[in-house]
């Protein structure tokens, strides 16, 4: 039981901070916050993602490229140019690493207005940090795993952030329904997206990229939006748009 609780906690905490901090804040600036709160959430994103920490600035640049070139040859992670999800992941990783190391040149329109914390980003993306987190995950399982099959969950811990991205980009552009014609293949995979915390409302999001509520029909539910409303009410963040 401790292993399953730990795995579920890691899955949803990593996913929450990825959608909250990387996607909705760093990439789209759907809300603002003070520098103190930004540093707090930046650090918590590192803790939640652990060995698969994604540098927010590189994430923001790549995501903006994804919107600009959605499902074209320039899209960093369109599933329609790869025979399997692993190929898409490796291509995305190559671009992401190039953005982190600044070895890939991109249009200036994708740059700026995202959180940067040089020391944390350098350490979090480094091999030492990854190794320490991997050791922590393995030791936890060594103490609490009660069956051999539980160890099969370890690779998910190691690559949690990229796995979340792969699920969203593969499924969200291949399977589901469309509320809007966006001139791409973005889809809403499910109407009640609890497993991916609203990230699989890709069709809605590509139509309204700056809207903090990814659900658009009355029967759709984005579970993160009420959290944003609460943080807005508590004056921790300030939403650019408040929807009913």
Secondary structure, 3 states (H helix, E strand, C coil): CHHHHHHHHHHHHHHHHHHHHHHHHHHCCCEECCHHHHHHHHHHHHHHHHHHCCCHHHHHHHHHHHHHCCCCCCCCCCHHHCCCHHHHHHHHHHHHHHHHCCCCCCCHHHCCCCCCCHHHHHHHCCHHHHHHHHHHHHHHHHHHCCCHHHHHHHHHHHCHHHHHHHHHHHHCCCCCECCCCCCCCCCECCCECCCCCCCCEHHHHHHCCCCCCCCCCCCCECCCHHHHHHHHHCCCCEECCCCC
